[in-house]
Amino acid sequence: VNDLKLRASFGANGNQEIGAYDRFSTYGSGYNYADGTGIAGGIAPNRIGNALLSWETTYQYNAGVDLGLFKDRLTVNVDAYLKQTKNLLTNVPLTYNEGALDPQTTQNIGTVQNKGFEIGINSTNIQSESNGFTWSSNLNFSLNRNKVIDIGTLRDDQGQEVDRTIIGTYTITQKGAPLGAFYGYVV
């Protein structure tokens, strides 16, 4: 063993990518209505804003080992991580009776977790100084598991609080499953 390093780190950062003006409701013109004497010009809500939007925050923990053997002819790197995002910026569908043309609004709901590890093995198999021929091998393996820890709750038809499920055109987001998993018919 000619090289051995242990590494650990922690960090937190925010995501400010809230859409431009998503916190404000917007209105559009051209939605005329009959007022009894004729047609009058009107406006209607295009999008319902959310004044409570804030940054989402991601916390990440990392640990690793670097190992060099045989004068660094064989090196091994192992990393493990846990990453958790809280106050996730999520587009949440609205019911049509809320009156907006855009049937969704951005909210800070949910927690998502990513965890995994990476292994890298590098070897110098042949290193000839006389003829300049070198043969080295690199092998790596990584594994990541993504899971929705919480996506909020809502009330069902009986008034009971149940876990929220967000179904998009091709994706579904629900507690215990990966974020934005593909969704569709099995054929």
N, C-alpha and C positions, 0 to 999 in steps of 0.2 A: 504494500500500500504506500504510494508516494503522494497521494492527495486525498484529503477528506474534508468536505465542507458541509456544515449544517446550515440551513437557511430557514427563516421564518419571517413573515410580514403580515401586516394588517393595514387596510386602507378603507376610506369611505369617500365616495364622490357623488355629486348630484347630476341629474339630467335635467337641463333647462329646456328641452325641446318641446315646449308647449306650443301648439300651433299659434300663428299670429292671430291675435284677437279672439282666441277660443274662450277666453273668460267673459266675453261680451256677447249678448244676444244680437243678432242682426235681423234686419227687416228688408223686404223687397217691395217695390211698387209694381203696379200693373195688375193688381188683383181687384178688379172692378166688381161692384155689386149693385143690385137694384135697390133704389131707395124709395120707390113708390111713384116718383115722378120721372124716372129715367135711370140711366146708368151713371153711377158716381165712381170716381177713382178711389182706390183703396190700397192699403198696404197689408202685408201678412208676414208673420215670422218665418225667416229662412232657417235660422239655427238658434237653439236655446243655449245660451252661454252658461258658464259656471264660474262665479266670482271667487270660489274657494280653491281654485287650482293652485298647486304648489309644485316644487321640484320633486321628482322621485329620488330616492337615495339608495345607493348600492354599497353594501358592506362586503369586503372580501378578505378572507383569511387564506394564507398560503404557507406551506411547509415543504422543504425539499432537502435532498441529499445529493452531493456530487462526490463521485468516487473515481480515483485514478489508480490503475494497477499496472505493474510491469513497465515502469517509466512512461506512463500515460499511453502505452500501446493499446490499452483497453480502458475506456471511460464509461461510466454509468451515471446517468442523471435521472433522479426520481422526483416528481413534483405531485403534490396533492393540494386541492383547493376546495373552498366552500364560498360561494358567492350568493348573497341574498339581497334582492331588490324589494324595498318597501315603498308604499304610497305609489304604486305602479300607475303610470299615465295610461289609461285604457279608454278606448271608445266604447261606450255603453249604449246599446239600443234603447230607444224611447218607444213608448206606446204611441200609436197614431192619434189618440185623442189628446195628446199634449200639444198638437196644433202646429208643429214645425215641419217645413218641407224636408229638412235634413233629419232623418229618423234616428240620429245618434248624438250624443254629447260626450265630451271628454271629462273624465273624473279621475281622482286619485283613489283608486281602490285596489286592494290586492297586494299579495306578497308572492314573489317567485324565487325559487331556489335552483341554483346550478351547483353541482358537485361532481368532482371527478379526479382523475390522476393521469399523469403522463410518464412514460418511461422511454429513455433514449439510451441506446448502447452503440458505441462507436469503437471500431477496432482498426488498428493498422496491421494488416496481415503480412505484407511484404514491403520493406522500405530499403531498397538497394541504393547505396550511394555511388556505386561504381558505374552502373548503366542508367541511372535515373528512373528506373521502373518502380512504381509504387502501387500497391493495391490496398484499399481500405474499404471497410464495410460499415454501413450505418443502418440501424434498425430502430424504429420508434413505434410506440403504441400509445393511444390515448383513448380515454373513455369519459364521456360527459353525460350526466343525467339531469334533465330539466324537469321541474315539477312545480305546479301551481299549489302553493300552500294555502292561500286564501284569495278569493275573488269577490268577497262580500256576500251579502244576503239580500233577499227580497221576500215579499209576502206572496204566498200562493193564493189560489181561489178561496181556500178555507180560512185565510188570515194567518196561517202558520209561517214562521220564518224558515226559509229553505236556502240552501247554497245556490248562488247565482250561476247560471250557465250562459255564456255568450256564444251564439252561433252566427258565424259569418257566412259568406258565400261558399267558401271551401274549407273553412276552419272552425274548430270548436275549442273554447277555453272553459275548463271546468276544474274544480278542486281535485287534486290528486293526479291529474294528467299533465302531459307536457303543454307548455304555452303554445297556443295556435296550432294544435294537432290537426292534420288533414281530416276532413269530414265529408262523407258522401256514401253512396250506395256501394255495397260489396257486390262485385260482379265476377 
